[in-house]
Amino acid sequence: MGHTDLNSRIFAYEDGMWAVKGRFSEALHDNDPVQWGATSDGKFSLSLLAEGTNIESGGNFGAVASSLSMADPVVASASGSTKAPFSTPEIASGKGFFQPGSIQDLIVTTLGLSKGLIDRSKPGDIRMAYARYVALVDTLKTLGKMSITGAWTQKYNNDDVIEIFMSKSSYFTNHSPVFSKLNKFPAMEKWLQNGDDAPTDAEVWGYQKQTFENLRKILKSISDPDSGPAPVEK
């Protein structure tokens, strides 16, 4: 393995997508938390991808992630049952998602947030992603009001709240830039809300897969008609 391979781009699988963590030399010093998965027998795993790297090891390494358009990607799953170079994450008791006493744990407990919305080990579909985005926005508004009235006195920042529902990389790459523009396509917003008056899949998606990337293209086509046709809103 040459020097270039040792400094490949590193990706972590978070919230149903591969999130770039930078070059290997940068990722080693990155303090941005990553999402570990937990199995029913108490073992932890972290799925990583190194761009253009061939890995030869007796550890638990998976195969290629075909959805990525890059040369020879290799997915490495570091399992808690093997000697992997990752520390075991601390899992909170009680709700089981955050370290007891952490700002995230205090927010979740105080506001009684839904388990389904904070369980990042189950990314779900784009409707779930939207539900988590809405819950994030509502949580920020609620904490803001509570801080003004004095009902909330703990220090926190937006990143603390974001990481309750999703990774920061997912938020800034997908959730915020895409969902914040839904006012351009009210029918899509109704579809994401999945109420009784929600339009059909075909009315808003056509024959496209229900992904962030396709939703981004649909919203762009509405904002800029020259970029391509948009589904007919009904």
C-alpha positions as CSV (number, residue, x, y, z in Angstrom):
1,M,0.0,0.0,0.0
2,G,1.5,3.3,-1.1
3,H,1.6,6.7,0.6
4,T,-1.4,7.8,-1.5
5,D,-3.5,4.8,-0.3
6,L,-2.6,5.6,3.3
7,N,-4.2,9.0,2.9
8,S,-7.4,7.9,1.2
9,R,-10.7,9.7,1.8
10,I,-12.5,8.1,4.6
11,F,-16.3,7.7,4.7
12,A,-18.6,6.6,7.6
13,Y,-22.0,5.1,7.0
14,E,-24.4,7.4,8.9
15,D,-28.2,7.8,8.7
16,G,-28.4,5.6,5.6
17,M,-25.7,7.4,3.6
18,W,-21.9,7.5,3.3
19,A,-20.7,10.7,5.0
20,V,-17.2,11.9,4.1
21,K,-14.8,12.4,7.0
22,G,-11.9,13.8,5.0
23,R,-8.5,12.3,4.3
24,F,-7.2,9.6,6.6
25,S,-4.7,11.9,8.2
26,E,-7.5,14.4,8.9
27,A,-10.1,11.8,10.0
28,L,-7.7,10.6,12.7
29,H,-8.0,14.0,14.5
30,D,-11.7,14.6,13.7
31,N,-13.8,15.1,16.8
32,D,-17.1,14.9,15.0
33,P,-18.9,11.8,16.5
34,V,-19.9,8.9,14.3
35,Q,-22.8,6.6,14.7
36,W,-22.1,3.0,16.0
37,G,-24.6,0.2,15.4
38,A,-25.5,-2.2,18.2
39,T,-26.7,-5.8,17.9
40,S,-29.0,-7.6,20.2
41,D,-26.1,-9.5,21.8
42,G,-24.3,-6.2,22.8
43,K,-21.7,-6.0,20.1
44,F,-20.9,-2.8,18.3
45,S,-20.0,-2.1,14.7
46,L,-18.9,0.9,12.7
47,S,-19.0,0.8,8.8
48,L,-16.2,2.7,7.1
49,L,-15.2,3.1,3.5
50,A,-11.6,3.9,2.3
51,E,-11.5,5.3,-1.3
52,G,-9.3,3.4,-3.7
53,T,-7.8,1.2,-1.0
54,N,-7.3,-2.6,-1.1
55,I,-7.4,-4.0,2.4
56,E,-5.9,-7.4,3.3
57,S,-6.7,-8.4,6.8
58,G,-8.1,-11.2,8.9
59,G,-10.7,-8.8,10.4
60,N,-14.3,-8.4,9.5
61,F,-14.2,-6.5,6.2
62,G,-17.1,-6.3,3.8
63,A,-17.4,-5.8,0.1
64,V,-17.8,-2.9,-2.3
65,A,-20.5,-0.2,-1.9
66,S,-21.8,-0.2,-5.4
67,S,-23.8,3.0,-5.0
68,L,-20.6,5.1,-4.8
69,S,-19.0,6.2,-8.1
70,M,-15.3,5.9,-7.1
71,A,-12.5,3.5,-7.9
72,D,-12.3,0.3,-6.0
73,P,-14.0,1.3,-2.7
74,V,-13.7,-1.1,0.2
75,V,-16.1,-1.2,3.1
76,A,-14.5,-2.0,6.4
77,S,-16.8,-3.0,9.3
78,A,-15.0,-2.8,12.6
79,S,-16.9,-5.1,15.0
80,G,-16.7,-5.0,18.7
81,S,-16.1,-8.8,18.7
82,T,-12.7,-8.3,16.9
83,K,-9.6,-6.3,17.8
84,A,-10.5,-3.2,15.9
85,P,-8.7,0.2,16.3
86,F,-11.8,1.9,17.7
87,S,-12.9,2.4,21.2
88,T,-16.3,1.0,22.3
89,P,-18.8,3.8,22.5
90,E,-20.5,4.6,25.8
91,I,-24.2,3.8,25.6
92,A,-26.5,5.5,28.1
93,S,-28.7,3.5,30.4
94,G,-32.4,4.3,30.5
95,K,-33.2,5.5,27.0
96,G,-30.0,3.9,25.8
97,F,-29.0,6.5,23.2
98,F,-26.8,9.1,24.9
99,Q,-24.4,9.3,27.8
100,P,-26.3,9.9,31.0
101,G,-26.1,13.5,32.0
102,S,-25.0,14.7,28.6
103,I,-26.8,17.7,27.1
104,Q,-28.5,15.4,24.5
105,D,-29.7,13.1,27.3
106,L,-31.1,16.1,29.3
107,I,-32.9,17.4,26.2
108,V,-34.4,14.1,25.3
109,T,-35.5,13.4,28.9
110,T,-36.9,16.9,29.5
111,L,-38.8,17.2,26.2
112,G,-39.9,13.5,26.1
113,L,-38.7,13.1,22.5
114,S,-39.9,10.0,20.6
115,K,-37.7,7.0,20.6
116,G,-38.4,6.5,16.9
117,L,-37.1,9.9,16.0
118,I,-33.8,9.7,18.0
119,D,-32.9,6.1,17.1
120,R,-30.2,6.9,14.5
121,S,-29.4,3.2,14.1
122,K,-32.6,2.9,12.1
123,P,-32.3,5.6,9.4
124,G,-35.6,4.8,7.7
125,D,-36.9,6.3,4.5
126,I,-37.0,10.0,3.3
127,R,-40.3,10.5,5.2
128,M,-38.6,9.5,8.4
129,A,-35.7,11.9,7.5
130,Y,-38.2,14.7,7.1
131,A,-40.0,13.8,10.4
132,R,-36.6,14.0,12.2
133,Y,-35.9,17.4,10.5
134,V,-39.3,18.7,11.7
135,A,-38.6,17.4,15.2
136,L,-35.2,19.1,15.2
137,V,-36.7,22.4,14.2
138,D,-39.4,22.1,16.8
139,T,-36.9,21.2,19.5
140,L,-34.8,24.2,18.7
141,K,-37.8,26.5,18.9
142,T,-39.0,24.9,22.2
143,L,-35.6,25.2,23.8
144,G,-35.4,28.8,22.7
145,K,-38.7,29.6,24.3
146,M,-37.8,27.7,27.5
147,S,-34.5,29.6,27.7
148,I,-36.2,32.9,27.5
149,T,-38.7,32.1,30.2
150,G,-36.0,30.5,32.4
151,A,-37.5,27.0,32.2
152,W,-34.2,25.8,30.5
153,T,-30.9,26.9,32.0
154,Q,-28.4,24.4,30.6
155,K,-25.9,25.6,27.9
156,Y,-26.4,24.1,24.5
157,N,-25.8,24.9,20.8
158,N,-27.4,23.9,17.6
159,D,-24.9,21.1,17.0
160,D,-25.9,19.5,20.3
161,V,-29.5,19.3,19.1
162,I,-28.7,18.3,15.6
163,E,-26.8,15.2,16.8
164,I,-29.9,14.0,18.7
165,F,-31.6,13.3,15.4
166,M,-28.9,12.9,12.8
167,S,-25.2,13.4,12.1
168,K,-24.0,17.0,11.4
169,S,-22.7,15.9,8.0
170,S,-26.1,14.5,7.1
171,Y,-27.9,17.7,8.3
172,F,-25.7,20.1,6.4
173,T,-25.5,17.9,3.3
174,N,-29.1,16.8,2.9
175,H,-31.7,17.7,5.5
176,S,-31.2,21.5,5.8
177,P,-30.5,22.4,2.2
178,V,-33.2,20.2,0.8
179,F,-36.1,20.3,3.3
180,S,-35.7,24.1,3.9
181,K,-36.8,24.6,0.2
182,L,-40.1,22.6,0.4
183,N,-42.1,25.8,0.3
184,K,-41.4,25.7,-3.5
185,F,-43.3,22.4,-3.8
186,P,-46.2,22.2,-1.3
187,A,-47.5,18.9,-2.7
188,M,-44.2,17.3,-1.9
189,E,-44.3,18.6,1.6
190,K,-47.8,17.1,2.0
191,W,-46.5,13.8,0.7
192,L,-43.6,13.9,3.2
193,Q,-46.1,14.6,6.0
194,N,-48.1,11.5,4.9
195,G,-51.5,12.8,6.0
196,D,-54.9,11.9,4.7
197,D,-54.6,14.6,2.0
198,A,-51.1,13.4,0.8
199,P,-50.7,13.1,-3.0
200,T,-49.8,9.8,-4.5
201,D,-46.1,8.8,-5.1
202,A,-46.5,9.2,-8.8
203,E,-48.0,12.7,-8.5
204,V,-44.9,14.1,-6.8
205,W,-42.1,11.7,-7.6
206,G,-43.1,10.4,-11.0
207,Y,-41.0,7.3,-11.7
208,Q,-38.0,8.5,-9.6
209,K,-36.7,6.8,-6.5
210,Q,-37.5,8.6,-3.3
211,T,-34.1,9.9,-2.4
212,F,-32.5,13.1,-1.2
213,E,-30.7,13.5,-4.5
214,N,-33.8,13.1,-6.6
215,L,-35.7,15.5,-4.3
216,R,-32.9,18.0,-4.7
217,K,-33.2,17.7,-8.5
218,I,-37.0,18.1,-8.4
219,L,-36.8,21.3,-6.3
220,K,-34.1,22.7,-8.5
221,S,-36.2,22.1,-11.6
222,I,-39.0,24.0,-10.0
223,S,-36.7,26.9,-9.1
224,D,-35.0,26.9,-12.4
225,P,-37.3,25.6,-15.2
226,D,-34.4,25.6,-17.7
227,S,-32.7,22.9,-15.7
228,G,-35.3,20.3,-16.6
229,P,-39.0,19.3,-16.2
230,A,-40.6,19.0,-12.8
231,P,-43.4,16.6,-11.8
232,V,-46.9,18.1,-12.3
233,E,-48.2,19.3,-9.0
234,K,-51.8,18.3,-8.3
